[in-house]
Amino acid sequence: MKLRWLHKAEETLFSLLLVAMVLLVFVEVVLRFVFNTGISWSQEATLYLAGWFVLVGVSWGVKQGAHIGVDVVVKLMPMLWQRITTLIALVVCMAYCVMLLVGSYEYISLMQLIGIELDDIPIPKWYALIILPIALLLLMLRFAVLGWKVIRGEASGFGFHDEGEDSMHLVQTDVAADQGSVDSDQGTPR
């Protein structure tokens, strides 16, 4: 699937949210501790920026395979059963996303109907909450793309990040480096 524009937009939004959050916190700290003043809305803005960052990051994590999962039993199965198990898990994930999507739509509709504003920023609250359905749609798209890859045989699982394998790789690298770092003058390890 050709979703490069979406990947780029998602990563750009991800980066902008992080930069905005860091800059806002930095400015607030400088104002508070150097000038003994502050920005009245910075804490609420930082909270919503962090929420947006996390919600966009969930779909990005699925795309990158950065989420940590327990797939020990699935990896012991034959390849066909790994793919079938992954597809079943994807259906469950999609159903969960649909439930959250419906709930977030109803919640945002209620916020819009009532007309509640944020506590410190004079904008309607539903503006800040619009990320909920957007992030869930992004996540559903990532699950759909992964499902398509599993059906086509390009993937057999979620591609979870394997911390154990990374740790073993680091240990092996350190052992190899230690063995290779013998002082040529004295013949002893450094």
KASUL-V168312 format. One record per backbone hydrogen bond with DSSP energy under -1.0 kcal/mol. NH is the residue of the N-H (numbers start at 1). CO is the residue of the C=O. Records with the same first field share a line. If there is no record, write none. Layout:
# KASUL-V168312
NH = CO  CO
This chain:
# KASUL-V168312
3 = 1
7 = 3
8 = 4
9 = 5
10 = 6
11 = 7
12 = 8
13 = 9
14 = 10
15 = 11
16 = 12
17 = 13
18 = 14
19 = 15
20 = 16
21 = 17
22 = 18
23 = 19
24 = 20
25 = 21
26 = 22
27 = 23
28 = 24
29 = 25
30 = 26
31 = 27
32 = 28
33 = 29
34 = 30
35 = 30
37 = 31
42 = 39
45 = 41
46 = 42
47 = 43
48 = 44
49 = 45
50 = 46
51 = 47
52 = 48
53 = 49
54 = 50
55 = 51
56 = 52
57 = 53
58 = 54
60 = 56
61 = 57
62 = 58
63 = 59
64 = 60
65 = 61
66 = 61
75 = 71
77 = 74
82 = 78
83 = 79
84 = 80
85 = 81
86 = 82
87 = 83
88 = 84
89 = 85
90 = 86
91 = 87
92 = 88
93 = 89
94 = 90
95 = 91
96 = 92
97 = 93
98 = 94
99 = 95
100 = 96
101 = 97
102 = 98
103 = 99
104 = 100
105 = 101
106 = 102
107 = 103
108 = 104
109 = 105
110 = 106
111 = 107
112 = 108
113 = 109
114 = 110
115 = 111
116 = 111
118 = 123
123 = 121
125 = 116
127 = 124
129 = 125
132 = 129
134 = 130
135 = 131
136 = 132
137 = 133
138 = 134
139 = 135
140 = 136
141 = 137
142 = 138
143 = 139
144 = 140
145 = 141
146 = 142
147 = 143
148 = 144
149 = 145
150 = 146
151 = 147
152 = 148
154 = 149
155 = 149
161 = 67
166 = 162
167 = 163
168 = 164
169 = 165
170 = 166
171 = 167
172 = 168
173 = 169
174 = 170
175 = 171
176 = 172
177 = 173
178 = 174
179 = 175
180 = 176
183 = 188
187 = 183
190 = 181
